[in-house]
Amino acid sequence: MIKPDLSMPLPAELGAVHFVGIGGSGMSGIARLFLASGHTVSGSDRSENHNTSELRELGATVSIGHDSGNAGLAAADALVYTGALWPDNPEYLAAVGRGIPVLHRSQALAWLINHKRLVAVAGAHGKTTSTGMIITAMLALGADPSFVNGGVIQSLGLSSSFGSGELFVVEADESDGSFLLYDTAVALITNVDADHLDHYGTHDAFDAAFVEFADKAAELVVVSSDDRGAIRVTARLEHKRIMTFGEDAAADVRVHSIATGGPVSFTLSWRGEDYPAALTVPGRHNAINAAGAFAVLVGLGFAPRAALDGIAAFGGTERRFELRGTVRGVSVYDDYAHHPTEVAAALTAARSVVGAGRIIAVHQPHLYSRTQAMAGEFAETYERLADHTIVLDVFGAREDPVPGVTGALVSARFADEANVDYLPDWQQAADRAAALARDGDIIMTLSCGDVYRIVPQILESLTTRQDA
């Protein structure tokens, strides 16, 4: 992939902007903001999706497939690319050849943020949900922030918007170090669970990036008191204003009395007062996410009770424990989880919902490097928390295939082979999930790849078996 040059000065002006990878969750949100601010926007992606269709309706010119002759590219004054782009991409090469500014998406977002008061949310897990909670609460509190989230906030139907207020909330990407680009006022670190070592090389370098991200925050750092990586980072911080959150007894915002029998309920303790709450989204991890969002909001000066009520109104984001359909009593959910810790949180949330039913997980490994390094952790997590797992093949994203690294690497690490199927053929996988499922069960797809595309096949297989 292309390593962004984050030291490059941002142009004073950007006219017509072309996005390579415009259909992605993050890129589409930024493209919407450029459209809203009056820019001519074009772009390309390798396949159609909801985002490409919606951007066309908003006025963007979108091509499918990457080609130097794509519409809009020749007239573009700047090109924006994703971290998943390879240096031989024809549109990227055409822009370089023309000498127009070529910006990583984080640089384009930094250009848009300009002089807003930035709240940046970083961490290996929980970023999208925590960001969505903060945005939802701020809107309820009348702050009208601008925002870019990594997923569509279901109650808004949006992942990005320009607001009239002084605050700008972003989900900051640590995967390639680009979160260090922003002039952050308030930094939220949900956790520091080492990932993306293909970029950082070592665990220490990964930690050091979070230290730099936090210490650059002009006003406040909010950081987990429970996560081991976050504790390591906190010990290295020089920042004068740090607020911690979590279940630890010494946390500034302490979450306790968590109940997960359905939508999660809990109590937050802050400055000697207790604030009970219940969310509409399930899972113990979301009580923790809510504590971090609450810490940000009270740190900004919002009233505690009103802030927590605003967080409680959050209804989830797309691809985070998202119910996609129910057939013959079987509920099919989709989730973005792609790291063992995220998978554990998603399956634990599903267990709190399924009751006496079973969980049938459909796992699409994401990245060859992550699959190779964590195959055993994935297998242990799925075997412990799901009743049966179907493993697909690897979604490589920005990586070239690695010989011998397939989904079979995960399935082979199960202690009991009866608990898993390795089925690279998607129709076979959908049919197997439907055959296993019975009334009251959950089928759950998990990955940040394109596994969501198998959901219609699963629903169809369930329907076919019902009609048979």
C-alpha positions as CSV (number, residue, x, y, z in Angstrom):
1,M,0.0,0.0,0.0
2,I,1.0,3.7,-0.3
3,K,2.7,5.1,2.8
4,P,1.3,8.6,3.3
5,D,3.7,11.5,3.5
6,L,2.1,13.2,6.5
7,S,4.8,15.9,6.5
8,M,3.5,17.3,3.2
9,P,2.0,20.8,3.6
10,L,-1.7,20.9,2.8
11,P,-2.7,23.1,-0.1
12,A,-4.3,26.4,0.6
13,E,-7.1,25.6,-1.8
14,L,-8.7,22.5,-3.2
15,G,-11.0,22.7,-6.2
16,A,-12.4,19.6,-7.9
17,V,-11.5,16.5,-5.9
18,H,-11.2,12.9,-7.1
19,F,-11.5,10.0,-4.5
20,V,-9.9,6.6,-5.3
21,G,-11.9,4.2,-3.2
22,I,-14.9,6.6,-2.8
23,G,-17.3,3.8,-1.7
24,G,-15.5,3.0,1.5
25,S,-17.1,3.9,4.8
26,G,-14.5,6.5,5.7
27,M,-13.9,7.9,2.2
28,S,-17.6,8.2,1.3
29,G,-18.1,10.3,4.5
30,I,-15.3,12.7,3.6
31,A,-16.5,12.9,0.0
32,R,-20.0,13.9,1.3
33,L,-18.4,16.7,3.3
34,F,-16.6,18.0,0.2
35,L,-19.8,17.9,-1.8
36,A,-21.6,19.8,1.1
37,S,-18.9,22.5,1.0
38,G,-19.4,23.1,-2.7
39,H,-16.6,21.1,-4.2
40,T,-16.9,19.2,-7.5
41,V,-16.4,15.5,-6.5
42,S,-15.6,12.5,-8.6
43,G,-14.2,9.1,-7.7
44,S,-14.0,5.4,-8.3
45,D,-14.3,2.1,-6.5
46,R,-13.9,-1.5,-7.5
47,S,-17.6,-2.3,-7.0
48,E,-21.0,-0.7,-6.5
49,N,-22.4,-0.3,-3.0
50,H,-24.9,1.9,-1.1
51,N,-22.3,4.6,-0.7
52,T,-21.5,4.9,-4.4
53,S,-25.2,5.1,-5.3
54,E,-25.9,7.7,-2.7
55,L,-22.9,9.9,-3.7
56,R,-24.2,9.9,-7.3
57,E,-27.6,11.1,-6.0
58,L,-25.7,13.9,-4.2
59,G,-24.0,15.0,-7.3
60,A,-20.7,13.1,-7.5
61,T,-19.4,11.4,-10.6
62,V,-18.6,7.8,-9.7
63,S,-16.9,5.2,-11.9
64,I,-16.6,1.5,-11.1
65,G,-13.2,0.1,-11.7
66,H,-9.9,1.9,-11.4
67,D,-8.7,3.5,-14.7
68,S,-6.7,6.5,-15.7
69,G,-9.5,7.5,-18.1
70,N,-12.2,7.5,-15.5
71,A,-14.7,10.4,-15.6
72,G,-13.7,13.4,-13.4
73,L,-10.1,12.5,-13.0
74,A,-8.7,14.6,-15.8
75,A,-10.5,17.7,-14.5
76,A,-9.5,17.1,-10.8
77,D,-7.4,19.6,-8.9
78,A,-6.5,17.0,-6.2
79,L,-6.7,13.3,-5.7
80,V,-7.5,11.6,-2.3
81,Y,-6.7,8.0,-1.7
82,T,-7.3,5.4,0.9
83,G,-4.6,3.5,2.9
84,A,-5.6,0.3,1.0
85,L,-4.3,1.7,-2.3
86,W,-1.3,0.3,-4.1
87,P,1.4,2.5,-5.7
88,D,0.6,1.0,-9.2
89,N,-3.0,2.2,-9.2
90,P,-3.5,3.9,-12.6
91,E,-5.5,6.8,-11.2
92,Y,-2.9,7.5,-8.5
93,L,-0.1,7.4,-11.2
94,A,-2.0,9.7,-13.5
95,A,-2.4,12.3,-10.7
96,V,1.3,12.1,-9.8
97,G,2.1,12.5,-13.4
98,R,0.0,15.6,-13.7
99,G,1.6,17.1,-10.6
100,I,-1.7,17.7,-8.8
101,P,-1.8,17.4,-4.9
102,V,-2.2,13.7,-3.9
103,L,-3.6,13.4,-0.4
104,H,-4.2,10.6,2.0
105,R,-7.8,10.7,3.2
106,S,-6.6,11.9,6.7
107,Q,-4.9,14.8,5.0
108,A,-8.1,15.7,3.2
109,L,-10.1,15.4,6.4
110,A,-7.5,17.6,8.2
111,W,-8.0,20.2,5.5
112,L,-11.7,20.2,6.0
113,I,-11.5,20.4,9.8
114,N,-9.5,23.7,9.5
115,H,-9.9,25.6,12.8
116,K,-12.7,23.6,14.4
117,R,-12.3,22.3,18.0
118,L,-11.5,18.6,17.3
119,V,-12.5,15.6,19.3
120,A,-10.5,12.6,17.9
121,V,-11.4,9.0,18.9
122,A,-8.7,6.4,18.5
123,G,-8.1,2.8,19.6
124,A,-7.9,-0.7,18.2
125,H,-11.6,-1.4,19.1
126,G,-14.7,0.6,19.9
127,K,-13.9,3.7,17.9
128,T,-16.9,3.8,15.6
129,T,-19.4,3.1,18.5
130,S,-17.7,5.6,20.8
131,T,-17.6,8.3,18.1
132,G,-21.3,7.6,17.3
133,M,-22.2,7.9,21.0
134,I,-20.4,11.3,21.3
135,I,-22.0,12.6,18.1
136,T,-25.5,11.5,19.1
137,A,-25.2,13.0,22.6
138,M,-23.8,16.3,21.2
139,L,-26.7,16.6,18.8
140,A,-29.2,15.9,21.7
141,L,-27.4,18.6,23.7
142,G,-27.7,21.2,20.9
143,A,-24.0,21.4,20.1
144,D,-24.6,20.6,16.4
145,P,-21.1,19.2,15.7
146,S,-19.5,18.5,12.4
147,F,-18.4,14.8,12.2
148,V,-16.9,12.0,10.3
149,N,-17.5,8.5,11.6
150,G,-16.3,5.1,10.3
151,G,-19.8,3.8,10.1
152,V,-23.3,5.1,9.4
153,I,-25.1,6.2,12.6
154,Q,-28.4,4.4,12.2
155,S,-30.6,7.1,13.8
156,L,-29.1,9.7,11.4
157,G,-28.6,7.6,8.3
158,L,-25.3,9.4,8.0
159,S,-21.6,8.9,8.6
160,S,-20.6,12.5,8.2
161,S,-22.1,16.0,8.3
162,F,-21.2,19.6,8.6
163,G,-22.7,21.3,11.7
164,S,-22.9,24.9,12.8
165,G,-21.1,24.4,16.1
166,E,-17.5,24.8,17.0
167,L,-16.9,21.1,17.6
168,F,-15.7,18.5,15.0
169,V,-15.8,14.8,16.0
170,V,-13.8,12.3,14.0
171,E,-12.9,8.6,14.2
172,A,-9.2,8.7,14.0
173,D,-7.3,5.9,12.2
174,E,-4.2,4.6,14.0
175,S,-3.6,1.8,11.4
176,D,-1.0,3.8,9.4
177,G,-0.1,6.6,11.8
178,S,-2.4,9.1,10.1
179,F,-4.2,10.0,13.4
180,L,-1.0,11.9,14.3
181,L,-1.8,14.5,11.6
182,Y,-4.7,16.2,13.4
183,D,-4.6,19.2,15.6
184,T,-6.7,17.6,18.3
185,A,-8.3,19.4,21.2
186,V,-9.7,16.3,23.0
187,A,-8.3,12.8,22.5
188,L,-10.2,9.7,23.4
189,I,-8.2,6.4,23.6
190,T,-10.6,3.4,23.9
191,N,-7.8,0.9,24.1
192,V,-4.3,0.1,22.8
193,D,-4.6,-3.5,21.7
194,A,-1.6,-4.0,19.4
195,D,-2.6,-4.4,15.8
196,H,-1.3,-3.1,12.5
197,L,2.3,-4.3,13.4
198,D,2.8,-4.6,9.6
199,H,3.0,-0.8,9.7
200,Y,4.6,-0.2,13.2
201,G,6.9,-3.1,13.3
202,T,7.0,-3.4,17.2
203,H,4.6,-3.2,20.1
204,D,6.7,-0.4,21.5
205,A,6.3,1.7,18.3
206,F,2.6,1.1,18.4
207,D,2.4,2.4,22.0
208,A,4.7,5.3,21.1
209,A,2.2,6.5,18.4
210,F,-0.6,6.6,20.9
211,V,1.6,8.5,23.4
212,E,2.3,11.1,20.7
213,F,-1.4,11.3,19.7
214,A,-2.4,11.9,23.3
215,D,0.3,14.3,24.3
216,K,-0.6,16.5,21.2
217,A,-4.1,17.0,22.5
218,A,-4.5,20.7,23.4
219,E,-7.1,20.3,26.1
220,L,-7.8,16.8,27.4
221,V,-6.9,13.2,27.1
222,V,-9.5,10.6,28.0
223,V,-8.1,7.0,28.3
224,S,-9.2,3.6,29.4
225,S,-8.2,2.6,33.0
226,D,-8.7,-1.1,32.3
227,D,-6.9,-1.9,29.0
228,R,-3.4,-3.0,29.6
229,G,-2.0,-1.2,26.5
230,A,-3.8,2.0,27.5
231,I,-2.3,1.7,31.0
232,R,1.2,1.4,29.5
233,V,0.5,4.5,27.4
234,T,-0.9,6.5,30.3
235,A,2.2,5.9,32.3
236,R,4.3,7.5,29.5
237,L,2.1,10.6,29.1
238,E,3.3,14.1,30.0
239,H,-0.1,15.7,29.4
240,K,-1.4,17.9,32.2
241,R,-5.1,16.9,32.0
242,I,-5.8,13.2,31.8
243,M,-9.2,11.6,32.6
244,T,-9.6,7.9,33.0
245,F,-12.7,5.7,32.5
246,G,-13.5,2.0,33.1
247,E,-14.3,-0.5,35.8
248,D,-11.1,0.1,37.7
249,A,-11.9,1.5,41.2
250,A,-9.6,4.4,40.7
251,A,-11.1,5.5,37.3
252,D,-12.3,9.1,37.2
253,V,-15.4,7.9,35.4
254,R,-16.1,4.4,36.9
255,V,-18.6,2.1,35.4
256,H,-20.2,-0.5,37.6
257,S,-23.4,-2.5,38.2
258,I,-23.3,-3.7,34.6
259,A,-26.3,-5.9,33.6
260,T,-26.3,-7.6,30.2
261,G,-29.6,-9.5,30.0
262,G,-30.6,-7.7,26.8
263,P,-29.8,-4.0,26.3
264,V,-27.0,-3.2,28.7
265,S,-27.7,-1.2,31.9
266,F,-25.1,0.2,34.2
267,T,-24.2,3.0,36.6
268,L,-21.4,5.6,36.1
269,S,-19.8,7.2,39.1
270,W,-18.4,10.7,38.5
271,R,-17.2,13.2,41.2
272,G,-19.1,11.4,44.0
273,E,-22.4,11.1,42.1
274,D,-23.9,8.0,40.6
275,Y,-25.7,8.2,37.2
276,P,-27.7,5.1,36.2
277,A,-28.4,4.4,32.5
278,A,-29.5,1.9,30.0
279,L,-28.5,1.6,26.3
280,T,-30.5,0.4,23.3
281,V,-27.4,-1.5,22.1
282,P,-26.3,-4.8,23.8
283,G,-23.0,-5.9,25.3
284,R,-20.8,-5.2,28.3
285,H,-18.3,-3.5,26.0
286,N,-20.9,-0.9,25.1
287,A,-21.2,0.1,28.8
288,I,-17.4,0.7,28.7
289,N,-17.7,2.7,25.4
290,A,-20.5,4.8,27.0
291,A,-18.2,5.6,30.0
292,G,-15.5,6.9,27.6
293,A,-18.0,9.0,25.7
294,F,-19.4,10.3,28.9
295,A,-15.9,11.3,30.1
296,V,-15.3,13.3,26.8
297,L,-18.6,15.1,27.2
298,V,-18.3,16.1,30.9
299,G,-14.6,17.0,30.1
300,L,-16.0,19.4,27.5
301,G,-18.3,20.9,30.1
302,F,-21.6,19.3,29.3
303,A,-23.9,18.4,32.3
304,P,-23.5,14.8,33.4
305,R,-27.1,13.7,33.4
306,A,-27.9,15.3,30.1
307,A,-24.8,13.9,28.6
308,L,-25.6,10.3,29.7
309,D,-29.2,10.7,28.5
310,G,-27.8,11.8,25.1
311,I,-25.5,8.7,24.9
312,A,-28.4,6.4,25.8
313,A,-30.3,7.7,22.7
314,F,-27.5,6.1,20.5
315,G,-29.1,3.4,18.4
316,G,-26.0,1.8,16.9
317,T,-24.1,2.0,13.7
318,E,-24.3,-0.1,10.6
319,R,-22.2,-3.3,10.7
320,R,-22.0,-3.2,14.5
321,F,-24.3,-6.0,15.7
322,E,-26.7,-5.0,12.9
323,L,-29.8,-7.1,12.5
324,R,-30.1,-7.8,8.8
325,G,-33.2,-10.1,8.8
326,T,-35.1,-12.9,10.5
327,V,-36.3,-16.0,8.8
328,R,-38.2,-18.9,10.5
329,G,-37.1,-17.6,13.9
330,V,-33.4,-17.3,13.0
331,S,-32.0,-13.8,13.3
332,V,-29.1,-12.9,11.0
333,Y,-26.7,-10.2,12.3
334,D,-23.6,-8.6,10.7
335,D,-20.7,-7.2,12.6
336,Y,-17.4,-5.5,11.7
337,A,-15.3,-7.4,14.2
338,H,-12.0,-8.5,12.7
339,H,-9.7,-8.9,15.7
340,P,-10.0,-11.6,18.4
341,T,-10.9,-8.9,21.1
342,E,-13.6,-7.5,18.9
343,V,-14.9,-10.9,18.0
344,A,-15.1,-11.8,21.7
345,A,-17.1,-8.6,22.4
346,A,-19.5,-9.2,19.5
347,L,-20.1,-12.8,20.4
348,T,-20.6,-11.9,24.1
349,A,-23.1,-9.3,23.1
350,A,-24.9,-11.9,20.9
351,R,-25.0,-14.3,23.8
352,S,-26.8,-11.8,26.0
353,V,-29.5,-11.5,23.3
354,V,-29.9,-15.1,22.1
355,G,-31.1,-16.5,25.4
356,A,-31.5,-20.3,25.0
357,G,-30.7,-20.2,21.3
358,R,-27.3,-20.9,19.7
359,I,-24.8,-18.7,17.9
360,I,-23.6,-19.8,14.5
361,A,-20.6,-17.6,13.5
362,V,-19.5,-17.0,9.9
363,H,-15.9,-15.7,10.1
364,Q,-14.1,-14.1,7.2
365,P,-10.4,-13.6,8.1
366,H,-9.2,-10.1,7.3
367,L,-5.6,-9.6,6.1
368,Y,-3.1,-12.4,5.6
369,S,-0.7,-10.9,8.2
370,R,-3.4,-10.8,10.9
371,T,-4.6,-14.3,10.0
372,Q,-1.1,-15.8,10.1
373,A,-0.3,-14.1,13.4
374,M,-3.6,-14.6,15.2
375,A,-5.1,-17.8,13.8
376,G,-4.9,-19.6,17.2
377,E,-6.5,-16.6,19.0
378,F,-9.3,-16.5,16.5
379,A,-10.0,-20.2,16.9
380,E,-9.9,-20.1,20.7
381,T,-12.3,-17.2,20.7
382,Y,-14.8,-18.6,18.3
383,E,-14.7,-22.1,19.9
384,R,-15.3,-20.6,23.3
385,L,-18.0,-18.2,22.5
386,A,-19.9,-19.5,19.4
387,D,-21.7,-22.8,19.2
388,H,-20.5,-23.4,15.6
389,T,-18.2,-21.5,13.3
390,I,-18.0,-21.4,9.5
391,V,-14.7,-20.0,8.2
392,L,-14.4,-18.4,4.8
393,D,-11.2,-17.5,3.0
394,V,-9.1,-14.5,3.7
395,F,-10.1,-11.0,2.6
396,G,-6.7,-9.6,1.7
397,A,-7.6,-5.9,1.4
398,R,-4.3,-4.1,1.0
399,E,-2.1,-7.2,1.2
400,D,-0.8,-9.6,-1.4
401,P,-1.6,-13.3,-0.8
402,V,0.8,-15.2,1.4
403,P,1.4,-18.8,0.4
404,G,-0.3,-21.2,2.8
405,V,-2.3,-18.6,4.6
406,T,-6.0,-19.3,4.1
407,G,-9.1,-19.6,6.3
408,A,-8.0,-23.2,6.9
409,L,-5.3,-21.8,9.1
410,V,-8.0,-20.8,11.6
411,S,-10.2,-23.8,11.3
412,A,-7.2,-26.2,11.9
413,R,-6.6,-24.6,15.2
414,F,-10.0,-25.6,16.7
415,A,-9.6,-28.2,19.5
416,D,-12.7,-30.0,18.2
417,E,-13.1,-30.2,14.5
418,A,-16.8,-30.8,14.9
419,N,-17.2,-27.2,16.0
420,V,-16.0,-25.7,12.7
421,D,-16.3,-25.9,8.9
422,Y,-13.9,-24.4,6.5
423,L,-16.0,-23.5,3.4
424,P,-14.4,-21.0,1.0
425,D,-17.4,-21.4,-1.3
426,W,-19.9,-18.8,-0.1
427,Q,-23.0,-20.7,-1.3
428,Q,-21.9,-23.8,0.5
429,A,-21.2,-21.6,3.6
430,A,-24.7,-20.0,3.4
431,D,-26.4,-23.4,3.0
432,R,-24.4,-24.9,5.9
433,A,-25.3,-22.0,8.2
434,A,-29.0,-22.3,7.2
435,A,-29.0,-26.1,7.7
436,L,-27.5,-25.8,11.2
437,A,-29.8,-23.0,12.4
438,R,-33.1,-23.5,14.2
439,D,-35.8,-21.3,15.7
440,G,-34.2,-18.9,18.3
441,D,-30.7,-19.1,16.9
442,I,-28.5,-16.3,15.7
443,I,-26.3,-16.5,12.6
444,M,-23.7,-13.8,12.7
445,T,-21.2,-12.7,10.0
446,L,-18.0,-11.2,11.3
447,S,-15.3,-9.3,9.4
448,C,-14.4,-5.8,8.2
449,G,-14.0,-7.3,4.7
450,D,-17.0,-7.9,2.4
451,V,-18.6,-10.7,4.3
452,Y,-21.8,-8.6,4.6
453,R,-22.4,-9.6,1.0
454,I,-23.1,-13.2,2.0
455,V,-26.0,-12.1,4.2
456,P,-28.6,-12.2,1.3
457,Q,-27.4,-15.7,0.5
458,I,-27.9,-16.8,4.1
459,L,-31.4,-15.3,4.2
460,E,-32.3,-17.0,0.9
461,S,-31.0,-20.3,2.1
462,L,-33.0,-20.0,5.3
463,T,-36.1,-19.1,3.2
464,T,-35.5,-22.1,0.8
465,R,-35.3,-24.5,3.7
466,Q,-38.5,-23.0,5.2
467,D,-40.4,-23.5,1.9
468,A,-39.1,-27.0,1.3
